[in-house]
Each structure stands twice: as C-alpha cells, then as structure tokens.
Amino acid sequence: MIERFYLKDYLSFKEAELNLESGLVVFTGPSGSGKSILMESILTSVGGSSCDATLCESSVTWEIDEESCGIENDEINVFKHIKKEKSRYFINNQSLSRKAMSRVATNYLRHLSLKDFSDFENENLLAVLDAEIAKKEKKIKGLKGKFREVFDEYQQVREALRVIEDEERKIVELKEFAAFEIQKITDVNPQPNEDEELLEIKKELSRKEKVLESIGSANEIFNYEHLVTNALESLDVESSFFDDAMNELRAVFDGAEERFNALEDVDVESVLNRIEELGGLKRRYGSIAEALEYKAQKEKELQKYENIEIEKSDLQERYEKLSREVNNLADELSALREKALHSFEKKLNIYLKNLYLREAKVTMQRVDLCKFGQDYISIELNATPLDKISTGEFNRLRLAVLALKSENMSKNGGVLMLDEIDANLSGEESMSVARVLKQLSKHFQIFVISHQPQLTSMGDQHFLVYKDGTISKTKELNFDERVDEIARIISGDKISNEAKKFAKELLEAKK
C-alpha cells in the first residue's frame, strides 16, 4: 500500500500531505477543486503519469524485486518525481528512468481509467477459473504443476527436433563444407607455435653471415689474453675474475657459432614457403591456435552430422511420448475447467446483476497447446464483444472479474486507482459499485474519486479536496465532517436537514 503521499507546487496545489490507510480511500470535493490533479500527481510519483509538480513522493510498503530492478529495499520504499528543468525519477534516492520506475510500480499499482484488457487476457481468466476449481478439486494445483513441467520438456524436445530437421534438409551441404574446412587445415598440418619458431629461424638466417663475421673479428681478443694475465700478476692482482669473464665470452661465442652452424642444412626457401603457408591460415582464422580450434569444432560438427539420424530417432521417440503425456494432462485440465465453467459464469453474472449490468456469456474453446493448457476463455456482455461495450460497462465488468478473483486471494493485491467510476450512475447502481469496491478493499488499497453519496459513505478513509481562495487543499474528514460532505453531495451547497439525516444513515449503515 501507499502509506504517505506528498505533493509540492502543482497547478492549484502549493502543498499537500496525505497519510493513507488500507482499504477504500475516497476523495470528494466540488468540481474544479483539484481531485483529478491530486490523482494524477499520485500516479506521477510512481512513474504512471507525468506532470509539472516540483515534487511528488509516495512512501510504500511494496517489497521491490531487487534482482530485476537493481534497487535495494528499505524499511519503507520511497518513490519520487522531481521537476526542475526536467523530470527526474527516484526509488530510495536511486535515479532511474520513468519507464523503469513505471515497470516496477506496475507490479503493485493499477490505474483503472481506460479500457485495459489485461484482466480479460486468457492467462488471467484461466487463473480465476482455476482458483474457483481449487476450492473443490485440490488436485488441480498438482495437475497444473505437472502439466507445466511436461510442457516445458515437450517444447524443448520439439525445438531440438525442429533444429535437427532443418539441419537435415541441408545436411549434405553442411557435411561437405565441414569436411572441406577440416581438409584445408589438415593439408597445412600446422603445429602449435610453429609460426613463431619459423619466424625466429628466418630472423637468425637473415643475420647469420653478419653475426659470424663479427664473432670472427672479436675472436682476436683471445690472442692478447695472456698479456692481460701477465699484467695483472705483475700488479699482484688476482686474475681469476678476468679468466672467468674470458671463459664466459668464449662460451657465448661458441654457442652462437654452434647455433648458426646448425642452420647450414636449413633450406631458406622451404622456411619462407612454410611461413607463407601458415600465414594464409592466420589471415583466415586469426592465429594457428584458432585454426586448430576451428578444425576441432568442425570435426565435432561432422561427427554430429554423421550421428544425426540416431539423435533424430531418439528425439522423435521422446517427442511422441511427451506429446501423449502433455495432451492427456491438458485433457484432464480441460475436463475440470469445462465442468466448472457454468458455475464460473453464474457467479460472474451474480456480480453483474448487482452492478446492474446485462448478463455475460462465458465460453471456452480448444486452442493450440501453450503453457496454460489448451483452453481459451472469452467473455461477451449480452452477445456484445468487449471492445464494443461502453467504457462504463467495461469498467463495471472488470470490477466483477476482480471481485470474483478476490474471493480466492490470500494476500494483498496492491493499489487500484479509479476515476469517478460511479459517474452518471443511479443511486442503486452507485451503491452496487460501492459494495463491490468494499469487497475488493479487503485485498486492495483503492483510491477513488466519487460524486455519489453511496460510494463515498463506504470509504474507510475520506479526504475532502477543496479550494481556499485559488489554492487547493486536502483534509481528512472525521465522522461529523463526513456527514456534512455527503449531505453537500446530496443537496448541493445549501445543505438540508433531510440530506444530513440521509448522509448519517448511509455512514451508520456502513458500520
């Protein structure tokens, strides 16, 4: 629920703060006092609308899905819209886009102002019907769980079989291509790091003559080695350091000469050709390692293509078994639903009758298997499709479906916002809507603007929106103040004793 709402600087409002309770929350007041402005700003605070208020802020008890939105829950989560040069949206002081905030809030708040068909989507209607069935048939929960489990596996196998059949149609071409790619790399037969070793040999060959010539000239130093040793001895200086240095130098020169002499038998042209051959693979695959990895991948693919008939046969056998199982489970579900459909229609029409609406016809037909079974529910009001009925009828029909759904709810359903749902209704029609909303308020926090005394009297909390000069203000009303406000709705600004008496009777009858 929304526990607190704060508004600052929006049109006729300078400031408004509402401490809200659960249940049915009613907003009344003279025309033009700012009720719709207030509702719009509440929606804006959670990203459901946009306005030019300096600040709209809602403190909510909703537990946010931290993983999906990346925002941590606080003890009280705060949704906030701030408008300076541009609009900015925050949850718990973490900035996010309006779209992202609205996506979070949609899980908890619904604005029933337009023809939103989501309550009549097949998934939702089936959920309501199945909840009704579960009252008598406890097995439906396990049956639905088993169906979903088998259906998921059935879909996976069906998709795997489709992929194989697609591949099978082009299997010859794929096998030829894989074999060609493998042979192309096999013909070159590259070895790991071979290109680096050959480049090093090429480098050594290119400088062999020059290096050996330099070593030959440098070897002259050894002809004078004894002179240095004699000089050190005459100076009474130990010559071992010099001997060690000269021995190390001999080892370096000898090693170099041995390495370069080993290249005598190397065919330079063969090295260059091999480097070019490997270079072709590197240009195509990126590196020798990647070429070898690609070859291994194609070898696996080729093996897979060669085994595809065996794999296909196994999958077909699994598919046929799962198909029988999933269809049997779907038939069981359908049988339970068909048995309960008449009762579902009857209970819905009781609500519709109380809402002074024509009877609805609920039908169910078989469709292709999906994760909800093979059943599709549709509703028509007096043989009129839903997209053809009036907005008022649509909203009352939606209330009836929600009321039927709420009978089986065990937890809070979030927040419902309604704009003048009782507008242009008779007193009896308005009272019928009020009774349904009162039932829904056990499971939803409901915000509603009303111009009728019947719905207003049913409220668990009543706010008056009024103007003090040109400034809109809000006030939570106590019992006596509610009597006066409902009397004003009944008789206008000149409140009669009869109106006050009737208003008091309405409020006391609610108790």
C-alpha positions as CSV (number, residue, x, y, z in Angstrom):
1,M,0.0,0.0,0.0
2,I,0.9,3.7,-0.2
3,E,1.3,4.9,3.4
4,R,2.1,8.5,2.7
5,F,1.9,10.9,-0.3
6,Y,3.5,14.4,-0.5
7,L,2.9,16.9,-3.2
8,K,4.5,20.3,-3.7
9,D,3.8,23.1,-6.2
10,Y,1.5,21.7,-8.9
11,L,-1.1,23.9,-10.5
12,S,-3.6,24.9,-7.8
13,F,-1.7,22.9,-5.1
14,K,1.0,24.6,-3.1
15,E,1.5,21.6,-0.8
16,A,-0.4,18.5,0.2
17,E,0.4,15.6,2.5
18,L,-1.8,12.5,2.9
19,N,-1.3,9.8,5.5
20,L,-3.1,6.9,3.9
21,E,-4.7,3.8,5.3
22,S,-5.5,0.4,3.8
23,G,-9.0,-0.3,2.3
24,L,-11.2,2.1,0.4
25,V,-9.9,5.6,0.3
26,V,-12.4,8.2,-1.2
27,F,-11.7,11.6,-2.5
28,T,-14.6,14.1,-2.8
29,G,-15.0,17.8,-3.3
30,P,-16.6,20.4,-5.5
31,S,-16.0,20.4,-9.3
32,G,-12.7,22.1,-10.1
33,S,-11.3,21.7,-6.6
34,G,-8.3,19.6,-7.8
35,K,-9.3,15.9,-7.2
36,S,-8.1,14.8,-10.7
37,I,-4.9,16.8,-10.3
38,L,-4.2,15.0,-7.0
39,M,-4.8,11.6,-8.5
40,E,-2.5,12.5,-11.5
41,S,0.2,13.5,-9.1
42,I,0.0,10.3,-7.1
43,L,0.4,8.4,-10.4
44,T,3.3,10.6,-11.4
45,S,5.1,9.8,-8.1
46,V,5.4,6.2,-9.3
47,G,6.0,6.8,-13.0
48,G,2.5,6.1,-14.1
49,S,2.0,9.7,-15.5
50,S,3.9,12.9,-16.0
51,C,3.2,16.3,-14.5
52,D,5.0,19.6,-13.7
53,A,4.9,19.3,-9.9
54,T,8.1,20.3,-8.2
55,L,7.8,17.2,-6.0
56,C,5.6,14.1,-5.9
57,E,6.6,11.5,-3.4
58,S,5.0,8.2,-2.3
59,S,6.2,6.1,0.6
60,V,5.1,2.5,0.0
61,T,5.2,-0.9,1.7
62,W,5.8,-2.8,-1.5
63,E,8.6,-5.2,-1.5
64,I,10.6,-4.5,-4.6
65,D,12.2,-7.3,-6.7
66,E,15.8,-6.3,-6.1
67,E,17.2,-8.7,-8.7
68,S,15.1,-7.4,-11.6
69,C,15.5,-3.6,-10.9
70,G,18.8,-3.4,-9.1
71,I,17.4,-1.4,-6.2
72,E,17.7,-2.5,-2.6
73,N,14.6,-2.5,-0.4
74,D,14.4,-0.1,2.6
75,E,12.1,-0.5,5.5
76,I,9.8,1.9,3.7
77,N,10.5,2.3,-0.1
78,V,10.1,5.9,-1.4
79,F,9.1,6.6,-5.0
80,K,9.8,10.2,-6.0
81,H,9.3,12.5,-9.0
82,I,11.2,15.8,-9.0
83,K,10.7,18.6,-11.7
84,K,13.2,21.4,-12.0
85,E,14.4,22.0,-15.6
86,K,13.4,18.4,-16.4
87,S,11.7,15.5,-14.7
88,R,13.7,13.0,-12.7
89,Y,12.6,9.8,-11.0
90,F,14.0,8.1,-8.0
91,I,13.4,5.0,-5.9
92,N,15.1,5.1,-2.5
93,N,17.2,8.1,-3.9
94,Q,18.5,6.0,-6.7
95,S,17.9,7.7,-10.1
96,L,16.2,5.8,-12.9
97,S,14.0,6.5,-15.9
98,R,10.3,7.0,-15.8
99,K,9.8,3.8,-17.9
100,A,11.9,1.8,-15.4
101,M,10.1,3.2,-12.4
102,S,6.7,2.5,-14.0
103,R,7.8,-1.1,-14.8
104,V,8.5,-1.6,-11.0
105,A,5.3,0.1,-9.9
106,T,3.1,-1.8,-12.4
107,N,3.5,-4.9,-10.3
108,Y,1.8,-3.1,-7.4
109,L,-0.4,-0.3,-8.8
110,R,-3.1,-0.3,-11.5
111,H,-5.0,2.7,-12.8
112,L,-8.4,1.6,-14.0
113,S,-9.3,4.6,-16.1
114,L,-9.0,3.3,-19.7
115,K,-10.1,0.1,-21.4
116,D,-7.2,-2.0,-20.2
117,F,-8.0,-5.6,-21.4
118,S,-5.3,-7.2,-19.3
119,D,-7.9,-8.6,-16.8
120,F,-9.6,-10.3,-19.7
121,E,-6.5,-11.9,-21.1
122,N,-6.7,-15.7,-21.3
123,E,-4.0,-16.2,-18.7
124,N,-5.8,-14.1,-16.1
125,L,-9.3,-15.6,-16.7
126,L,-7.9,-19.1,-16.5
127,A,-6.2,-18.2,-13.2
128,V,-9.6,-17.0,-11.8
129,L,-11.4,-20.1,-13.1
130,D,-8.6,-22.5,-11.7
131,A,-8.8,-20.8,-8.3
132,E,-12.5,-21.5,-8.2
133,I,-11.9,-25.1,-9.2
134,A,-9.3,-25.5,-6.4
135,K,-11.9,-24.9,-3.8
136,K,-13.4,-28.3,-4.6
137,E,-10.7,-30.1,-6.6
138,K,-7.4,-29.9,-4.7
139,K,-5.6,-31.9,-7.3
140,I,-5.7,-29.1,-9.9
141,K,-2.7,-27.4,-8.3
142,G,-0.6,-30.6,-8.7
143,L,-2.0,-31.2,-12.2
144,K,-1.1,-27.7,-13.4
145,G,2.4,-28.1,-12.0
146,K,2.9,-31.5,-13.7
147,F,1.5,-30.1,-16.9
148,R,3.9,-27.1,-16.9
149,E,6.8,-29.5,-16.2
150,V,6.0,-31.8,-19.0
151,F,5.0,-29.0,-21.4
152,D,8.4,-27.3,-20.8
153,E,10.2,-30.5,-21.7
154,Y,7.9,-31.1,-24.6
155,Q,8.7,-27.7,-26.0
156,Q,12.5,-28.2,-25.6
157,V,12.3,-31.6,-27.4
158,R,10.1,-30.2,-30.1
159,E,12.6,-27.3,-30.7
160,A,15.5,-29.7,-30.7
161,L,13.7,-31.9,-33.3
162,R,12.9,-28.8,-35.4
163,V,16.6,-27.8,-35.4
164,I,17.6,-31.3,-36.5
165,E,15.0,-31.4,-39.2
166,D,16.2,-28.0,-40.5
167,E,19.8,-29.3,-40.4
168,E,18.8,-32.5,-42.1
169,R,17.5,-30.6,-45.1
170,K,20.9,-29.2,-45.7
171,I,23.0,-32.0,-44.1
172,V,24.8,-32.9,-47.3
173,E,26.0,-29.4,-47.9
174,L,27.0,-29.0,-44.2
175,K,28.9,-32.2,-44.2
176,E,30.7,-31.3,-47.4
177,F,31.6,-27.9,-46.1
178,A,32.8,-29.2,-42.7
179,A,35.0,-31.9,-44.5
180,F,36.4,-29.3,-46.8
181,E,37.3,-26.9,-43.9
182,I,38.9,-29.8,-42.0
183,Q,40.9,-30.9,-45.1
184,K,42.1,-27.4,-45.8
185,I,43.7,-27.1,-42.3
186,T,44.9,-30.8,-42.3
187,D,46.7,-30.2,-45.6
188,V,48.8,-27.5,-44.0
189,N,49.1,-29.5,-40.8
190,P,50.1,-26.6,-38.5
191,Q,51.7,-27.3,-35.2
192,P,51.2,-25.2,-32.1
193,N,53.7,-22.2,-32.0
194,E,55.2,-23.4,-35.3
195,D,54.9,-20.0,-36.9
196,E,56.8,-18.3,-34.1
197,E,59.6,-20.9,-34.3
198,L,59.9,-20.4,-38.1
199,L,60.0,-16.6,-37.8
200,E,62.8,-17.0,-35.3
201,I,64.7,-19.2,-37.7
202,K,64.1,-16.7,-40.5
203,K,65.4,-13.9,-38.3
204,E,68.5,-16.0,-37.4
205,L,69.2,-16.8,-41.1
206,S,68.9,-13.2,-42.1
207,R,71.7,-12.1,-39.7
208,K,73.8,-15.3,-39.7
209,E,76.6,-14.1,-42.1
210,K,76.9,-10.7,-40.4
211,V,77.0,-12.2,-36.8
212,L,79.6,-14.9,-37.7
213,E,81.8,-12.2,-39.3
214,S,81.5,-10.1,-36.1
215,I,82.4,-13.1,-33.9
216,G,85.4,-13.9,-36.1
217,S,86.8,-10.4,-35.7
218,A,86.1,-10.4,-32.0
219,N,88.0,-13.7,-31.5
220,E,91.2,-11.6,-31.9
221,I,90.8,-10.6,-28.2
222,F,91.8,-14.1,-27.2
223,N,95.3,-13.7,-28.8
224,Y,96.0,-11.0,-26.2
225,E,94.5,-12.7,-23.2
226,H,97.9,-13.8,-21.8
227,L,99.2,-10.2,-21.9
228,V,96.4,-9.1,-19.6
229,T,97.0,-12.0,-17.3
230,N,100.8,-11.2,-17.0
231,A,100.0,-7.5,-16.3
232,L,97.6,-8.4,-13.5
233,E,100.2,-10.8,-12.0
234,S,102.9,-8.1,-12.1
235,L,100.5,-5.9,-10.2
236,D,99.9,-8.6,-7.6
237,V,96.2,-8.6,-8.6
238,E,94.3,-11.9,-8.6
239,S,93.4,-12.6,-12.3
240,S,90.6,-15.1,-11.7
241,F,87.8,-12.5,-12.4
242,F,89.4,-11.9,-15.8
243,D,89.7,-15.6,-16.5
244,D,86.1,-16.1,-15.7
245,A,85.0,-13.3,-17.9
246,M,87.0,-14.6,-20.8
247,N,85.7,-18.1,-20.3
248,E,82.1,-16.8,-20.3
249,L,82.8,-14.8,-23.5
250,R,84.3,-18.0,-25.2
251,A,81.1,-19.9,-24.2
252,V,78.9,-17.2,-25.7
253,F,80.8,-17.1,-29.0
254,D,81.0,-20.9,-29.2
255,G,77.3,-21.2,-28.5
256,A,76.4,-18.7,-31.2
257,E,78.7,-20.3,-33.7
258,E,77.2,-23.7,-33.0
259,R,73.7,-22.4,-33.3
260,F,74.4,-20.7,-36.6
261,N,76.4,-23.6,-38.0
262,A,73.3,-25.8,-37.2
263,L,71.4,-23.6,-39.8
264,E,73.7,-24.8,-42.6
265,D,71.4,-27.6,-43.5
266,V,68.2,-25.4,-43.4
267,D,66.6,-24.7,-46.7
268,V,65.8,-21.0,-46.6
269,E,63.3,-21.3,-49.4
270,S,61.4,-24.0,-47.6
271,V,61.2,-21.9,-44.4
272,L,59.9,-19.0,-46.4
273,N,57.3,-21.1,-48.2
274,R,56.2,-22.7,-44.9
275,I,55.8,-19.2,-43.3
276,E,53.7,-18.1,-46.2
277,E,51.6,-21.2,-45.9
278,L,51.0,-20.7,-42.2
279,G,50.4,-17.0,-42.9
280,G,47.4,-18.0,-45.1
281,L,45.8,-19.8,-42.2
282,K,46.5,-16.9,-39.9
283,R,44.9,-14.5,-42.3
284,R,41.8,-16.7,-42.4
285,Y,41.5,-17.8,-38.8
286,G,43.4,-15.2,-36.8
287,S,46.1,-17.5,-35.4
288,I,47.4,-21.0,-35.6
289,A,45.7,-21.8,-32.3
290,E,42.4,-20.5,-33.6
291,A,42.8,-22.5,-36.8
292,L,43.4,-25.7,-34.8
293,E,40.4,-24.9,-32.6
294,Y,38.2,-24.3,-35.7
295,K,39.3,-27.6,-37.1
296,A,38.4,-29.4,-33.8
297,Q,35.0,-27.6,-33.9
298,K,34.3,-28.8,-37.5
299,E,35.4,-32.3,-36.6
300,K,32.8,-32.3,-33.8
301,E,30.1,-30.9,-36.2
302,L,31.0,-33.6,-38.8
303,Q,30.6,-36.3,-36.1
304,K,27.3,-34.7,-35.1
305,Y,26.1,-34.8,-38.7
306,E,27.1,-38.4,-39.1
307,N,25.1,-39.3,-35.9
308,I,22.1,-37.1,-36.7
309,E,19.9,-40.0,-37.7
310,I,20.4,-41.7,-34.4
311,E,19.8,-38.5,-32.5
312,K,16.7,-37.7,-34.5
313,S,15.3,-41.2,-33.9
314,D,15.8,-40.8,-30.2
315,L,14.2,-37.3,-30.1
316,Q,11.2,-38.5,-32.2
317,E,10.6,-41.3,-29.7
318,R,10.8,-38.8,-26.7
319,Y,8.6,-36.3,-28.6
320,E,5.9,-38.8,-29.2
321,K,5.9,-40.0,-25.6
322,L,5.8,-36.4,-24.3
323,S,3.1,-35.4,-26.8
324,R,0.9,-38.2,-25.5
325,E,1.6,-37.2,-21.9
326,V,1.1,-33.5,-22.3
327,N,-2.1,-33.9,-24.3
328,N,-3.5,-36.3,-21.6
329,L,-2.7,-33.7,-18.9
330,A,-4.2,-30.9,-21.0
331,D,-7.4,-33.0,-21.4
332,E,-7.6,-33.5,-17.6
333,L,-7.3,-29.8,-17.1
334,S,-9.9,-29.1,-19.8
335,A,-12.3,-31.5,-18.2
336,L,-12.0,-29.8,-14.8
337,R,-12.4,-26.4,-16.4
338,E,-15.4,-27.3,-18.6
339,K,-17.1,-28.8,-15.5
340,A,-16.6,-25.6,-13.6
341,L,-17.3,-23.1,-16.4
342,H,-21.1,-22.9,-15.8
343,S,-20.5,-22.1,-12.1
344,F,-17.9,-19.5,-13.0
345,E,-20.3,-17.8,-15.4
346,K,-23.1,-18.0,-12.8
347,K,-21.0,-16.3,-10.1
348,L,-19.8,-13.7,-12.5
349,N,-23.4,-12.9,-13.5
350,I,-24.4,-12.5,-9.9
351,Y,-21.9,-9.7,-9.6
352,L,-23.0,-8.2,-12.9
353,K,-26.6,-8.3,-11.7
354,N,-25.7,-6.5,-8.5
355,L,-23.8,-4.0,-10.7
356,Y,-27.0,-3.5,-12.9
357,L,-25.3,-4.9,-15.9
358,R,-26.6,-7.3,-18.6
359,E,-25.7,-11.0,-18.3
360,A,-22.3,-12.1,-19.7
361,K,-21.7,-15.2,-21.7
362,V,-18.5,-17.1,-20.9
363,T,-17.3,-19.6,-23.5
364,M,-14.2,-21.8,-23.6
365,Q,-12.7,-23.3,-26.7
366,R,-9.8,-25.6,-27.5
367,V,-6.7,-23.9,-29.0
368,D,-3.1,-24.9,-29.6
369,L,-1.2,-26.1,-26.5
370,C,0.5,-23.4,-24.5
371,K,1.9,-23.2,-21.0
372,F,-1.6,-22.7,-19.6
373,G,-3.1,-25.7,-21.3
374,Q,-5.3,-25.9,-24.4
375,D,-8.2,-23.7,-23.3
376,Y,-9.2,-20.2,-24.3
377,I,-11.8,-18.3,-22.3
378,S,-13.7,-15.4,-23.8
379,I,-16.5,-13.2,-22.3
380,E,-19.2,-11.3,-24.1
381,L,-21.7,-8.9,-22.5
382,N,-25.2,-9.7,-23.8
383,A,-23.6,-11.1,-27.0
384,T,-21.5,-7.9,-27.5
385,P,-17.7,-8.2,-27.7
386,L,-15.8,-6.4,-25.0
387,D,-14.3,-3.9,-27.4
388,K,-17.8,-2.8,-28.4
389,I,-19.3,-2.1,-25.0
390,S,-19.3,1.3,-23.3
391,T,-16.4,2.4,-21.0
392,G,-18.8,2.4,-18.0
393,E,-20.0,-1.1,-18.7
394,F,-16.4,-2.3,-19.3
395,N,-15.2,-0.9,-16.0
396,R,-18.1,-2.5,-14.1
397,L,-17.5,-5.8,-15.8
398,R,-13.8,-5.5,-14.9
399,L,-14.8,-4.9,-11.3
400,A,-16.9,-8.1,-11.4
401,V,-14.0,-10.1,-12.6
402,L,-11.7,-8.6,-10.0
403,A,-14.3,-9.3,-7.3
404,L,-14.5,-12.9,-8.4
405,K,-10.7,-13.1,-8.4
406,S,-10.5,-11.5,-4.9
407,E,-12.7,-14.3,-3.4
408,N,-9.7,-16.6,-3.7
409,M,-6.9,-14.1,-2.8
410,S,-4.9,-14.8,0.3
411,K,-2.6,-11.7,0.1
412,N,-2.7,-8.0,-0.6
413,G,-3.3,-7.3,-4.3
414,G,-1.7,-3.8,-4.3
415,V,-3.3,-0.5,-5.2
416,L,-6.2,0.2,-7.5
417,M,-6.9,3.8,-8.7
418,L,-10.3,4.6,-10.2
419,D,-11.5,7.9,-11.7
420,E,-15.2,8.6,-11.0
421,I,-16.3,5.0,-11.6
422,D,-19.8,5.9,-10.3
423,A,-20.2,8.9,-12.6
424,N,-23.6,9.1,-14.3
425,L,-25.0,6.1,-12.3
426,S,-28.3,6.0,-10.5
427,G,-28.3,5.7,-6.7
428,E,-28.8,1.9,-6.8
429,E,-26.1,1.4,-9.4
430,S,-23.7,3.5,-7.4
431,M,-24.4,1.5,-4.3
432,S,-23.8,-1.7,-6.2
433,V,-20.4,-0.4,-7.3
434,A,-19.7,0.7,-3.7
435,R,-20.4,-2.8,-2.4
436,V,-18.1,-4.5,-4.9
437,L,-15.4,-2.0,-4.2
438,K,-15.9,-2.6,-0.5
439,Q,-15.3,-6.3,-1.0
440,L,-12.2,-5.6,-3.2
441,S,-10.8,-3.3,-0.5
442,K,-10.2,-6.3,1.7
443,H,-7.4,-7.2,-0.7
444,F,-6.6,-3.9,-2.4
445,Q,-5.9,-0.4,-1.3
446,I,-8.4,1.5,-3.5
447,F,-8.2,5.2,-4.4
448,V,-11.4,6.5,-5.9
449,I,-12.9,9.9,-6.8
450,S,-16.6,9.9,-6.2
451,H,-19.5,12.3,-6.8
452,Q,-22.1,10.0,-5.3
453,P,-23.1,9.6,-1.7
454,Q,-23.4,5.8,-1.8
455,L,-19.8,5.1,-2.7
456,T,-18.5,8.0,-0.6
457,S,-20.2,6.6,2.5
458,M,-18.5,3.2,2.0
459,G,-15.0,4.7,2.3
460,D,-12.7,3.5,5.1
461,Q,-10.9,6.9,4.8
462,H,-12.4,10.1,3.3
463,F,-10.4,13.1,2.0
464,L,-12.0,16.3,1.1
465,V,-10.3,18.3,-1.7
466,Y,-11.3,21.9,-1.6
467,K,-10.1,25.4,-2.5
468,D,-9.1,28.1,-0.1
469,G,-9.3,31.1,-2.5
470,T,-7.3,29.9,-5.5
471,I,-5.3,27.3,-3.5
472,S,-6.3,23.6,-3.5
473,K,-6.1,21.9,-0.1
474,T,-6.9,18.4,1.3
475,K,-8.4,17.4,4.6
476,E,-9.1,14.0,6.1
477,L,-12.6,14.1,7.5
478,N,-14.0,12.8,10.7
479,F,-17.4,11.3,11.1
480,D,-19.3,14.6,11.5
481,E,-17.4,16.2,8.7
482,R,-18.2,13.3,6.5
483,V,-21.9,13.7,7.3
484,D,-21.6,17.3,6.1
485,E,-19.7,16.5,2.9
486,I,-22.0,13.6,1.9
487,A,-25.0,15.9,2.6
488,R,-23.4,18.5,0.3
489,I,-23.1,15.9,-2.4
490,I,-26.8,15.1,-2.0
491,S,-28.3,18.5,-1.8
492,G,-25.6,21.0,-3.0
493,D,-24.1,23.9,-1.1
494,K,-27.4,24.6,0.7
495,I,-27.4,21.5,3.0
496,S,-30.8,20.4,4.1
497,N,-31.6,18.6,7.3
498,E,-33.0,15.7,5.2
499,A,-29.7,15.5,3.4
500,K,-27.8,15.4,6.6
501,K,-30.1,12.7,8.0
502,F,-29.7,10.6,4.9
503,A,-25.9,11.1,5.0
504,K,-25.8,10.0,8.6
505,E,-27.9,6.9,7.8
506,L,-25.6,5.9,5.0
507,L,-22.5,6.2,7.2
508,E,-24.1,4.4,10.1
509,A,-25.4,1.6,7.8
510,K,-21.7,1.0,6.7
511,K,-20.8,0.2,10.3
